[in-house]
Amino acid sequence: MLPASAGTRIEDLLREFVDRAGELLSTQERMQGLLSAVVSVAEDLSLDAVLERVVTSACTLLNARYGALGVIGEDRALSHFITVGIDEDLIRKIGPLPTGHGVLGLLTSDPRPLRLHDLHDHPASYGFPKNHPPMVSFLGVPVRVRDTVFGNLYLTEKEGAGDFTAEDEELAVALAAAAGVAIENARLFEDGRRRSGWLEACMYVVGRMMGDERNITESGLDMIATTALEESESDLTLIGVSSDDGPDLYVAAAAGERAALLAGRSISLDSPAVAEVLSTGLPTVFNDATDLLGEEDGTALGPIIVIPLGPQGTNQGLLILAKSQGTGSYSKIVVEMSAVFGSHVALALELARTHRLREQIMVFTDRDRIARDLHDVVIQRLFAAGLSIQSLQRFITDKTASARIRAVTTELDETIRDLRNTIYSLRVSSGETELLSDLILRAVRNAAKPLAFAPRLNLAGPIDSTISDETAKHLLAVLSEGLSNAVRHSDAGAIEVSVAVDINNVTVVIDDDGVGLGSPVRRSGLANVEQRAKILGGTFAIESSADTGTRLTWAVPVEEVLS
């Protein structure tokens, strides 16, 4: 038999062996659990799904009742907070999610593992809001993506009312390291997906703009604004383009929240934000929109991205992306790809403008050719035909035939006059200086917009080559004032305007078949027309009656014009 001391030693060895075997089995189970957790985390490429699996796997692996992952934003505060163990109803009752105060913020300022017996005993404890479940034991570890702290993993309330152990801490650190790799892969996949979406949006917009030049109008800009809104996940997008009424931009298209209120708004070029973007030609992020949109609309918005739609130093337009206040900031990928999108839009708009200008030039060239043929061929033939018919009168004694010849000759003269007017309307100025005949035609059309009919315009003589700039300025003013008077007061059913240049005079005649001048106010309203005639050494006369209407005649000598 063995001595009693030997039996006791064997029992101790057996117990030690059993304990070691239990520890090995426990370690194996933990390693198996860690491996399962790592596999689970890496199974999905969606960033949101990966973050949720990290928290769920950590709670399962370390027997924690509650878990959370706080994502650190660019301002070093917690921008997202994913929780496990608390249902949605309780989350709503608790209120706003944590932003990194108290113990939760310690890992942000000092990214090292933190294990506590009781949260409440720590000096940095910030307390819990109303309706928050009780939590005592705590384990927190940073989650790093490469060398940057992406966020923090928080675990509380270890099952069995015990504390988290050093082994738990090691497992959490190992899981956090694996989670960092999975998060990096998910972010790369997400970035690739978003880049692909932006590039598809670029191709879609360019294809639509180039496929139909009409898309350069507001409907096309609305399409661009809506596409940018969707791809950037913004709450508001605006497109500002140059205005014909002044130097500032105006909102030609808007999409998202408050779009209807901001459409048509003016955007001052004096705004520091606008000036910076247009001068640099680079997209820029601003955290305050009040400088751009004013206090009322700007305060409701958070960060904005302002993207130029033209080369550096030009003000061809802006694309503005905006988030609502409190909805987070723009990611680097959105800032980068929105700039690419903006450059594609700018190129498409410029190509569409060039295409439209090229077609206009083709139309104008064709009009010039038609006008030249009408003047050089058709009018000359009609004029020769009129002279030939007129010469027949010498051989005809019958009064009826003679009257008929005069009627045909008069009709040919009217036709020639109408052709001349058509030629003037077809001619389009080329270069920086517009022809006076173009300006006369435009002045008549603008003044006649309130009418239900178009005034008849007769142009005769070398208008574009004879009249000086000074006289042309007065002539256009006379047309506007005289026509405005006829449109507002005459109640006319027809208006005829004649502008003629002969050897002696430049003459403007405005005839209407209205009710006559009548009111002295109407006469005094034409005092400016009379004054303009006196300045140029000319004359001004008005003939008016309730039966025949009104004739305004304004004439200045050619010698005065040519001097």
C-alpha positions in Angstrom: 0.0 0.0 0.0 1.0 3.6 -0.7 1.6 5.9 2.2 -1.3 8.4 3.0 0.8 11.4 2.0 1.4 9.8 -1.4 -2.3 9.3 -1.9 -3.0 12.9 -1.1 -0.4 14.1 -3.6 -1.9 11.9 -6.3 -5.4 13.5 -5.6 -3.9 17.0 -5.8 -2.3 16.1 -9.2 -5.6 14.7 -10.4 -7.5 17.8 -9.3 -4.8 20.1 -11.0 -5.1 18.0 -14.1 -8.9 18.3 -14.2 -8.7 22.0 -13.6 -6.1 22.4 -16.4 -8.3 20.3 -18.6 -11.3 22.5 -17.8 -9.3 25.7 -18.5 -8.3 24.2 -21.8 -11.8 23.3 -22.7 -13.0 26.8 -21.6 -10.2 28.4 -23.7 -11.1 26.2 -26.6 -14.8 27.2 -26.3 -13.8 30.8 -26.2 -11.5 30.5 -29.2 -14.3 28.7 -31.0 -16.7 31.4 -30.0 -14.2 34.1 -31.1 -13.7 32.3 -34.5 -17.5 32.1 -34.9 -17.8 35.8 -34.1 -15.1 36.7 -36.6 -16.8 34.6 -39.3 -20.2 36.1 -38.5 -18.8 39.7 -38.7 -17.1 39.1 -42.0 -20.1 37.4 -43.7 -21.7 40.6 -44.9 -20.3 43.5 -46.9 -23.0 46.1 -45.9 -21.5 48.5 -43.4 -24.6 48.8 -41.3 -25.0 45.0 -41.2 -21.3 44.6 -40.2 -21.6 47.1 -37.4 -24.7 45.4 -36.0 -23.0 41.9 -36.2 -20.0 43.2 -34.4 -22.1 44.2 -31.4 -24.3 41.1 -31.5 -21.2 38.8 -31.7 -19.5 40.6 -28.8 -22.6 40.2 -26.6 -22.8 36.5 -27.4 -19.1 35.9 -27.0 -18.7 37.7 -23.7 -22.2 37.0 -22.2 -23.1 40.6 -22.0 -26.7 41.6 -21.7 -26.3 45.0 -23.4 -23.9 46.1 -26.1 -23.3 49.1 -28.3 -20.9 50.5 -31.0 -20.4 54.2 -31.1 -19.0 55.5 -34.4 -16.7 58.5 -34.0 -17.5 61.4 -36.4 -15.2 64.1 -37.8 -15.9 66.3 -34.8 -14.6 63.5 -32.5 -18.1 63.0 -31.1 -20.2 59.9 -31.6 -22.1 60.3 -34.9 -23.8 56.9 -34.9 -24.8 54.6 -32.0 -25.7 50.9 -32.7 -27.3 49.1 -29.7 -28.2 45.5 -28.9 -30.3 44.4 -25.9 -32.6 47.4 -25.9 -35.8 47.3 -28.0 -37.0 50.2 -30.2 -39.8 51.1 -27.9 -37.4 51.6 -25.0 -34.9 53.5 -27.2 -37.7 56.0 -28.0 -38.6 56.4 -24.3 -34.9 57.0 -23.4 -34.6 59.8 -26.0 -31.6 61.1 -27.9 -28.7 58.6 -28.3 -25.4 59.3 -26.5 -22.9 61.6 -28.2 -19.8 60.7 -26.2 -20.1 62.3 -22.7 -19.0 60.7 -19.5 -17.4 57.2 -19.4 -18.4 56.6 -23.1 -16.2 59.5 -24.1 -13.1 58.3 -22.3 -12.3 55.8 -25.0 -12.5 58.6 -27.6 -10.0 60.8 -25.8 -7.8 57.9 -24.6 -8.4 54.9 -26.9 -7.4 52.0 -24.6 -9.5 49.1 -23.2 -11.4 50.1 -20.1 -12.9 47.5 -17.6 -15.0 48.7 -14.6 -16.6 46.9 -11.7 -19.3 49.6 -11.4 -20.0 52.4 -13.9 -21.3 54.7 -11.2 -18.1 54.6 -9.2 -16.0 56.1 -12.0 -15.3 59.9 -11.6 -16.3 60.5 -15.3 -19.7 58.9 -14.8 -22.3 61.1 -16.4 -25.4 59.2 -15.1 -28.3 57.7 -17.1 -31.3 59.4 -18.6 -34.8 58.6 -17.5 -36.2 55.1 -18.5 -32.6 53.8 -19.1 -32.1 50.2 -17.9 -29.7 49.8 -14.9 -26.1 49.0 -15.9 -23.2 48.2 -13.5 -20.3 46.2 -14.9 -18.6 47.6 -18.0 -16.1 46.8 -20.7 -15.1 49.1 -23.5 -12.5 48.7 -26.3 -11.6 50.9 -29.2 -12.2 49.6 -32.8 -9.4 50.6 -35.1 -9.6 50.7 -38.9 -5.9 50.6 -40.0 -4.3 53.2 -37.7 -7.5 55.3 -37.1 -10.0 54.8 -34.3 -13.3 54.1 -36.1 -15.4 53.8 -33.0 -15.7 52.2 -29.6 -17.3 48.8 -28.6 -19.2 49.0 -25.3 -20.4 46.0 -23.3 -22.3 46.1 -19.9 -24.1 43.8 -17.5 -22.2 40.5 -17.7 -24.6 37.6 -17.3 -24.5 36.1 -13.8 -23.9 39.5 -12.1 -20.2 39.1 -12.3 -17.5 41.4 -13.6 -15.8 41.3 -16.9 -12.5 39.5 -16.6 -9.0 40.0 -18.1 -9.8 37.1 -20.5 -13.0 38.9 -21.5 -10.9 42.0 -22.3 -8.5 40.0 -24.4 -11.3 38.4 -26.4 -13.0 41.9 -26.9 -9.7 43.3 -28.1 -9.2 40.4 -30.5 -12.8 40.7 -31.8 -12.4 44.5 -32.2 -9.2 43.9 -34.3 -11.1 41.5 -36.6 -14.1 43.9 -36.7 -11.7 46.7 -37.9 -10.7 44.6 -40.9 -14.3 43.7 -41.7 -15.4 47.3 -41.3 -12.6 48.4 -43.6 -13.7 45.9 -46.3 -17.3 47.0 -45.9 -16.4 50.6 -46.2 -14.3 49.9 -49.4 -17.3 48.0 -50.8 -19.6 50.8 -49.9 -17.3 53.4 -51.4 -17.1 51.4 -54.6 -20.9 51.1 -54.7 -21.4 54.8 -54.2 -18.7 55.7 -56.8 -20.4 53.4 -59.2 -23.8 55.1 -58.5 -22.3 58.5 -59.0 -20.7 57.5 -62.3 -23.9 56.0 -63.5 -25.6 59.3 -62.6 -23.0 61.2 -64.5 -23.6 59.1 -67.6 -27.3 59.4 -67.2 -27.3 63.2 -67.0 -24.8 63.6 -69.9 -26.8 61.2 -72.0 -30.1 63.1 -71.4 -28.5 66.5 -71.9 -26.7 65.5 -75.1 -29.7 63.4 -76.4 -32.0 66.4 -76.4 -30.8 70.0 -76.4 -34.1 71.1 -74.8 -32.9 69.5 -71.6 -30.8 72.6 -71.1 -34.0 74.3 -70.0 -35.5 74.2 -66.5 -36.9 70.7 -67.0 -33.3 69.4 -67.6 -32.0 71.3 -64.6 -34.8 69.7 -62.5 -33.6 66.3 -63.6 -30.0 67.2 -62.6 -31.2 68.5 -59.2 -33.2 65.3 -58.5 -30.4 63.0 -59.5 -27.9 64.9 -57.3 -30.4 64.7 -54.4 -30.7 61.0 -54.6 -27.0 60.1 -55.0 -25.7 62.5 -52.3 -28.5 61.5 -49.8 -29.0 65.2 -49.3 -32.2 66.9 -48.0 -32.1 69.7 -50.5 -30.4 70.5 -53.8 -30.3 73.8 -55.7 -29.0 74.8 -59.1 -28.2 78.5 -59.5 -27.6 79.9 -63.0 -26.9 83.4 -64.3 -29.8 85.8 -64.6 -30.7 88.1 -67.5 -31.9 90.7 -65.0 -28.7 91.3 -63.2 -25.3 90.1 -62.2 -26.5 87.7 -59.5 -27.5 84.0 -59.9 -31.0 82.7 -59.3 -32.3 79.3 -58.3 -33.5 77.8 -61.6 -34.1 74.3 -60.2 -34.6 72.8 -56.7 -35.3 69.4 -55.3 -36.0 68.1 -51.8 -37.3 69.8 -48.6 -38.2 73.5 -49.0 -37.5 73.3 -52.8 -40.7 75.1 -53.7 -39.9 78.0 -51.3 -36.4 78.4 -52.6 -37.1 78.1 -56.4 -36.5 81.4 -58.1 -34.5 82.9 -55.2 -31.6 85.2 -55.9 -28.1 84.1 -54.9 -25.8 87.1 -54.5 -22.3 86.9 -56.1 -21.2 89.0 -53.2 -21.7 86.1 -50.8 -18.3 85.0 -49.5 -19.2 81.4 -50.1 -20.1 82.0 -53.7 -17.1 84.3 -54.3 -14.7 81.6 -52.9 -16.1 78.8 -55.0 -16.3 80.8 -58.3 -12.8 82.3 -57.8 -11.1 78.9 -57.0 -13.3 76.8 -59.3 -13.2 74.1 -56.6 -16.1 72.4 -54.7 -16.2 73.6 -51.1 -18.0 72.4 -47.9 -19.5 75.0 -45.6 -21.0 74.3 -42.2 -23.2 77.4 -42.3 -25.8 78.1 -45.0 -27.0 81.5 -43.7 -24.4 83.4 -45.7 -25.7 81.8 -48.9 -29.5 81.6 -48.3 -30.1 84.1 -45.5 -31.1 83.6 -41.8 -34.6 82.3 -42.4 -33.7 79.5 -44.8 -30.1 78.9 -43.9 -30.6 78.2 -40.2 -32.7 75.1 -41.0 -29.8 73.6 -42.9 -26.6 71.9 -41.7 -23.5 71.4 -43.9 -23.7 72.4 -47.6 -21.5 71.5 -50.6 -21.2 74.3 -53.2 -20.0 73.0 -56.6 -19.1 75.3 -59.6 -20.7 74.5 -62.9 -18.1 76.2 -65.0 -14.4 77.0 -65.3 -12.5 79.0 -62.6 -13.4 82.7 -62.6 -16.8 82.3 -64.4 -20.3 82.5 -63.0 -22.0 80.0 -65.3 -23.8 78.3 -62.4 -23.6 76.5 -59.0 -24.8 73.1 -57.8 -25.6 73.3 -54.0 -26.2 70.2 -51.9 -27.5 70.6 -48.3 -28.4 68.5 -45.3 -30.9 69.4 -42.7 -29.6 70.6 -39.4 -28.6 67.7 -37.1 -28.6 65.0 -39.8 -24.8 64.6 -39.8 -22.0 65.7 -42.2 -21.0 64.7 -45.7 -18.6 61.9 -46.2 -15.4 62.3 -48.1 -16.7 60.1 -50.9 -19.8 62.3 -51.4 -17.7 65.5 -51.5 -15.3 63.9 -54.0 -17.9 62.3 -56.3 -20.2 65.3 -56.2 -17.3 67.3 -57.6 -17.0 64.7 -60.4 -20.7 64.9 -61.0 -20.6 68.7 -61.1 -17.8 68.7 -63.7 -19.8 66.3 -65.9 -22.9 68.5 -65.6 -20.8 71.6 -66.5 -19.4 69.9 -69.5 -22.9 68.6 -70.6 -24.4 72.1 -70.2 -21.5 73.7 -72.2 -21.8 71.1 -75.0 -25.6 71.6 -75.1 -25.1 75.4 -75.3 -22.5 75.0 -78.1 -24.8 72.6 -80.0 -27.7 75.0 -79.7 -25.5 78.0 -80.8 -24.2 76.0 -83.8 -27.8 75.3 -84.9 -28.7 79.0 -84.4 -25.8 80.0 -86.6 -26.9 77.6 -89.3 -30.4 79.1 -89.1 -29.1 82.6 -89.2 -26.8 81.8 -92.1 -29.7 80.4 -94.0 -31.8 83.5 -93.2 -29.0 85.7 -94.5 -29.0 83.8 -97.8 -32.7 84.0 -98.2 -32.7 87.7 -97.4 -29.9 88.3 -99.9 -31.7 86.3 -102.6 -34.9 88.2 -101.9 -33.2 91.5 -102.2 -30.9 90.8 -105.1 -33.2 88.7 -107.3 -36.9 88.8 -106.3 -37.3 92.5 -105.5 -35.4 93.5 -108.6 -37.6 91.3 -110.8 -40.8 92.6 -109.2 -39.5 96.2 -109.6 -38.7 95.6 -113.3 -42.1 94.0 -113.8 -43.8 97.0 -112.2 -42.0 99.4 -114.5 -42.9 97.4 -117.5 -46.6 97.3 -116.6 -46.5 101.0 -115.8 -45.0 101.8 -119.2 -48.1 100.1 -120.8 -50.2 103.0 -119.8 -49.0 105.0 -122.7 -50.6 102.6 -125.2 -53.9 102.2 -123.4 -56.8 104.7 -123.6 -59.4 102.7 -121.8 -60.0 104.1 -118.4 -60.9 100.8 -116.8 -57.8 99.1 -118.1 -55.7 102.1 -117.1 -57.1 101.9 -113.5 -56.4 98.2 -113.5 -52.8 98.9 -114.4 -52.4 101.4 -111.6 -53.9 98.9 -109.2 -51.5 96.2 -110.2 -48.6 98.7 -110.0 -49.7 99.7 -106.5 -50.0 96.0 -105.5 -46.5 95.4 -106.7 -45.2 98.4 -104.7 -46.9 97.0 -101.6 -45.4 93.6 -102.3 -41.9 95.0 -102.6 -42.4 96.9 -99.4 -43.5 93.8 -97.6 -40.6 91.9 -99.0 -38.2 94.6 -97.7 -39.8 94.2 -94.2 -39.4 90.5 -94.4 -35.7 90.9 -95.4 -35.1 93.2 -92.3 -36.8 90.7 -90.0 -34.7 87.8 -91.4 -31.4 89.6 -91.0 -29.6 88.9 -87.8 -26.7 90.8 -86.4 -23.3 89.0 -86.3 -20.6 90.0 -83.9 -20.9 92.3 -80.9 -22.9 95.1 -82.6 -26.5 94.6 -83.5 -28.0 96.1 -86.6 -30.3 99.0 -86.0 -33.0 97.2 -88.0 -32.8 94.4 -85.6 -33.2 96.8 -82.6 -36.2 98.5 -84.3 -37.9 95.2 -84.8 -37.3 94.2 -81.2 -38.5 97.5 -79.9 -41.8 97.2 -81.9 -42.3 93.6 -80.7 -41.6 94.4 -77.0 -43.9 97.4 -77.0 -46.7 95.4 -78.7 -46.7 92.5 -76.3 -49.9 93.6 -74.6 -51.7 93.7 -77.9 -53.8 90.9 -79.4 -52.3 91.7 -82.8 -48.9 92.5 -84.3 -48.3 96.0 -85.6 -47.3 96.3 -89.2 -43.7 97.5 -89.7 -42.3 99.2 -92.8 -38.6 99.9 -93.2 -37.2 101.8 -96.1 -33.8 103.1 -97.1 -30.2 102.5 -95.8 -31.2 102.3 -92.1 -28.3 100.2 -90.9 -25.6 102.2 -92.7 -26.7 105.8 -92.4 -28.1 106.5 -89.0 -25.5 107.4 -86.3 -25.5 105.9 -82.8 -26.8 109.1 -81.2 -29.7 109.4 -83.5 -30.4 105.6 -83.3 -30.7 106.0 -79.5 -33.3 108.7 -79.8 -35.1 106.8 -82.6 -35.5 103.7 -80.5 -36.8 105.8 -77.6 -39.3 107.5 -79.8 -40.6 104.1 -81.1 -41.0 102.8 -77.5 -42.7 105.9 -76.2 -45.0 106.4 -79.3 -46.0 102.7 -79.4 -46.5 102.6 -75.7 -48.9 105.6 -75.9 -50.8 103.9 -78.7 -51.0 100.6 -76.9 -52.2 102.0 -73.6 -54.7 104.6 -74.7 -55.8 104.4 -78.4 -57.9 101.2 -78.2 -56.7 100.6 -81.7 -57.5 97.6 -83.9 -54.5 98.1 -86.1 -51.1 100.0 -85.8 -48.7 100.7 -88.6 -45.1 101.8 -87.9 -42.8 103.2 -90.7 -39.1 104.0 -90.4 -37.6 105.5 -93.6 -34.3 107.1 -94.6 -34.1 109.2 -97.7 -31.7 111.9 -99.0 -33.1 114.6 -96.6 -34.6 113.0 -93.5 -34.9 110.1 -91.1 -38.6 109.7 -90.5 -40.7 107.7 -88.0 -44.4 107.5 -88.5 -46.8 105.6 -86.1 -50.4 105.3 -87.3 -53.3 103.8 -85.3 -57.0 103.5 -86.0 -58.0 104.2 -82.4 -60.2 106.8 -80.7 -57.7 109.7 -81.0 -55.7 111.5 -78.4 -58.5 113.2 -76.5 -57.0 113.5 -73.0 -54.4 116.3 -72.4 -52.5 113.7 -70.3 -51.9 111.7 -73.4 -50.5 114.7 -75.2 -48.2 115.6 -72.3 -47.0 112.0 -72.3 -45.5 112.6 -75.7 -43.5 115.7 -74.7 -40.3 113.6 -74.6 -40.8 112.6 -78.2 -41.0 116.3 -79.2 -37.9 117.1 -77.1 -35.9 114.4 -78.8 -36.8 115.9 -82.2 -35.6 119.4 -81.1 -32.3 118.0 -79.8 -31.5 116.6 -83.3 -32.9 119.7 -85.1 -35.9 117.9 -86.4 -39.7 118.2 -86.2 -42.6 116.4 -84.4 -46.3 116.5 -85.3 -49.5 114.8 -84.2 -52.7 114.4 -86.2 -55.6 113.0 -84.3 -59.4 112.5 -84.4 -61.9 110.2 -83.0 -62.8 109.0 -86.5 -59.4 108.4 -88.1 -57.2 107.7 -85.1 -53.8 109.2 -84.5 -50.7 109.7 -86.6 -47.4 110.6 -84.9 -44.6 111.9 -87.3 -41.1 112.4 -86.0 -38.4 113.5 -88.5 -34.7 114.6 -88.2 -32.5 115.8 -91.1 -30.0 113.4 -92.6 -27.3 116.2 -92.6 -27.6 116.3 -88.8 -27.4 112.5 -88.7 -24.3 112.3 -90.9 -22.4 115.2 -89.3 
